[in-house]
Structures are given as C-alpha cells and as structure tokens.
Amino acid sequence: MNNIPSDALNAMSQDDKLIDLNAERAKRVHDLNDKRLNEMRQAFEQAMPLGKAKKNPKAKSKNKPKKR
C-alpha cells in the first residue's frame, strides 16, 4: 500500500513549509460559502428591510410593583 520509505515520511513530517492541501481547500470552501451567505443576506435586506427594533412593552412593567 504505502511505497514511501520511512525516512521520506519523517522528512515530510518535519518540513515546516509543508502545506496541508485538505485544510487549505476547507478554508477556501468555507470562505466561498461565507461570501455566498453574505450576498444572500444583502439581497434579503434589500428585498425585505428590517425595521428598527420595537421596545418590549413588558419591559416597562418591571418598574411597577407587582399586585398581590
């Protein structure tokens, strides 16, 4: 199965400049997905803008003493 000599494997594992292609691909795919997600968010915000958050009417009741 593995035809690579053990000294070659040791040399590769000690090489600081060795690039993990799977990790780099995962980063690139993640960045592309983030870009696509941001584009979709912007499209939805343009189509259906969110209004300013309304204050919660129950928040005022915290100031009033509870009826017993």
Secondary structure as GFF3:
##gff-version 3
##sequence-region A 1 68
A	DSSP	alpha_helix	6	14	.	.	.	ID=ss1
A	DSSP	alpha_helix	21	47	.	.	.	ID=ss2
A	DSSP	three_ten_helix	57	62	.	.	.	ID=ss3
###
